Amino acid sequence: MKWRFLVLLLLLPAEVLTQDAPRRNPFIPDEVAQCPAAIVEEEQQLLNWALRGVIGRDGNWYGWIQTQAGSWIRITRQKPLPLFYWQLDHLLYGSAQFSDKSAGSRTCRSRSIIELKLRK
């Protein structure tokens, strides 16, 4: 009777260990792989934007961004972006710098600051 119990006890962990674990891409760090898809999509969207113009002076700057789809967005420090996870941090002649709004999800991003330079 003890032999059967011992054999059963030895076989149980083997069955648990042979269960397939979910597979992940080994080239993406764990924290990025667990990042919500909306955050990753929004970061990629922002990286595909192009800063096309900046005008203003003394902290009152306006900029124009062209999206990958071809639409235009007018940006200022006072106007919210059509993004949930990113905000305009600095806008100067020739560059716009965006930073993430939420410190909690920073670990799942590849970067916490994105800077767009004026393209001619």
N, C-alpha and C positions, 0 to 999 in steps of 0.2 A: 504494500500500500504506500509506503514512504517513497519507493522508487518511482511510482507513477506520478506522485505529487512533485517530486524533484524534477523529473523530466518535463512535466507540464510547466513548472516554474522557469526552467531553462529555455523552453521554446517560446514562451510568451514575449520576452523582450526582443527576440529575433523577429517576430511578426510585427511588432511596433516599429522596429528600425527599418524594415523593408518597405514601409509605406512611402509613396512618392511625395517628396516635398515640392512646393511650387518652385518653378524654375525662374531665375532672374538673369538679366544680362550682366555678365561679369565685367563689362567695360564701363558700366554706370555705377557710381558709388551707391551704397545701400540707402543713404538718406535721400538721394535724388530719385531713386527708383520708387520710394515710398511717398514721394511728393504728389499731392493731388494734381490731376491732369489739368485743371483750370489754371493753376499757377504756372505750370510749364508752358502751356499754350500762350498765356498772356506774355510771358517773358520772350518767347519766340516771336510773337507779334510785334513787340516793342523793338526787338533787334532788327526787324525787317522794315522799320520806319526810316524815312530819310528826312533830315532837316533841310528845308529848301530856302528858308529866309528868316532873318531876325532884324528887327528894327526897334529903336527906342533909345532911352538914355536914363541914367541915374536911377536904376532900380525899377523902371517902368518899361520893361521889354515885352515885345510881342514876337511870337515865332509862328512859322507855318511848317507843318509836317505833312509829307505825302505818305500815305499808307501803301502797303504792297498792292492793295486792290485799286489804287489810283485815286482814292478820295483824299480830301484835304482836311486837316484839323488845325484850328488856330489855338495856340497855346499861350497862356500867361500864368504867372504865379498864383493869381487869384481864381482862376477858372479850373474846375476839376477836369481831369482827363476821362476819356471813355474807357478807363481801365480800373479794375477794382484793387489790384495788389500793388500798383505803382503810382508814384506821384512825382510831379515836376519839382525838383529840388533847386536847381540853379539854371537861369537862362541869361546868357550873355551873348554879345556879338560873336557869332561863329560856333556856338556850342550850346547844347541843352543837356542837363544832367538829371537823370531820374533815379530815385531811390525807392526801396520797398517800404510799404506802409506798416507791415506787420513783422515785428521782430521774431515772433514765434515760428513763422514758416521760413525764416532766413536760412536755416540749415538745409532745406531741401532745394535751394536754388544754386545754380552754378556761379552766380554773382549777385551782389547786393546793390551795386551801382552800375547803371548803364549810361554812357555818354554818347550822344549823337553829335557828330561834327557836320558843319555846313558843307554840303556837296555842291560843286559848281557844274 
